[in-house]
Amino acid sequence: TVRPQGSQEANIDKLLGGLLARDGFDESRCASRFGSYLYRKASSHKPSPYLISRLRRYEDLHKRCGPDSESYRAALEQLKSGTKIGSTDCNYLVWMSFSGLGNRILALASTFLYALLTDRVLLIDRGKDMEDLFCEPFPEKSWLLPLDFPLLDQFNSFNPNSTHCHGNMLKTNAMNTSSGVIPSHLYLHLVHDYGDHDKLFFCDDEQSLLAKVPWLIMKTDNYFVPSLFLITSFEQELGRLFPEKGTVFHHLGRYLFHPSNHVWALITRYHQTYLAKADESIGIQVRVFDSRPGPFKHVMDQILACTLKEKLLPEVDMQDSVVTVSENPKLKVVLMTSLNAGYSENLRDLYWEHPTITGEVVGVYQPSHEEYQQTERQMHNRKAWAEMYLLSLTDALVTSAWSTFGYVAQGLGGMRPWILYKPENETTPDPACQRAMSMEPCFHAPPFYDCKAKTGIDTGKIVPHVRHCEDMSWGLKVV
Ligand code: GDP
């Protein structure tokens, strides 16, 4: 969808309805920031004026407190001294780079929302490739944690039993704040394997205590936003930020994650070559959680069962009775992503060997087939990011259950996908897929605890806008 450049409409679209700040960026260093609107439909979900004003306020905070500022240096002195002395000008939230790329994107978006809610400055550990994959999201000052950050060399050793781990301190009663002694930093372990004490992070009492700590260092591989909606002290603010509740990742994802120029080149070249000419495009993301390589017949059957039943793809005439050739048939393009090439080869052959009953022609393309998940190779993650983004540019989306890769695509694209259920015992599920309630990602490891009553509770039944996920019965999502 290409709109005329320079028009009023284009200028609004370019800043994604006001989500993006105009000033303080060098356009040539990040072509995707102001170029993405040329490739995707304008979102039908507008960011609220309040969200926009809070983002601008955050940007001012980041400019004032970011790396190399006077306040940053003062806060480092606090950190080195071990305990908090007096008041602090700026408080910080450090995000640790951890897990697969989809998980990282969701975890980072959650971390940023927590920073917004608590007026903290977000700094990210660049890990192996954060710098290679993403542009700087904030004007003027970097979001990258400086390489001389004093605790950086300890990050690898942080674990649930570390002395500064918040949950561990609660467990061992080391969190004695009545004495007035506040540690200058705490480690928050919010990884999927976290324990009951770590989960107290999601209680109001702990939040009022954490608010006093200048440096929080967070490790998580989860989209924990749904549980933030259950913390009473954040409720009102979240309601103002997101009057349309199920759009949190949609807006924050588009605000934060701009593909770097190398990745943007992968995206735009692929789009121009295979997607731009389509009358209609559909993304199919196939993620099979099986240690064997595949392809599997039950998964192929599932893809066909879902896309044909939901009329996302046309039926074929197996008798080949239609032989008339249309001059100008409608072109439907399928963009398939998978670690394995088999599914798209199969689908491509089906639409070559047989005519469709609608007269459309169907092209099937798959950018890569990397065979197995890799974490260390630069090009591997660039391609993974490019593919998530390309999926988000399609007109309709089919995703795989449990996969954060698919969640990122649906959120950026603002689409409610059809989710392919996770197959059990090598059998095609029936029904094969279900339309998602919202475009929000699923929190895979939420706590089930009532902080006030101090008992277990089904956190999917407390408020109508936080429910159990379609693809994972114990997960939580915002709808
Ligand atoms: P999840 O495991 O599906 O939740 O998604 P993650 O992104 O966190 O981890 C999966 C990783 O496997 C990705 O980051 C990629 O490295 C790789 N991967 C999985 N599916 C694909 C795919 O379709 N294309 C590419 N290029 N990589 C994939």
Boltz pocket constraint, residues with backbone or C-beta under 6 A from the ligand:
constraints:
  - pocket:
      binder: B
      contacts: [[A, 99], [A, 100], [A, 101], [A, 102], [A, 103], [A, 104], [A, 286], [A, 287], [A, 337], [A, 338], [A, 339], [A, 368], [A, 370], [A, 372], [A, 373], [A, 374], [A, 375], [A, 380], [A, 381], [A, 383], [A, 384], [A, 387], [A, 402], [A, 403], [A, 404], [A, 405], [A, 406]]
      max_distance: 6.0
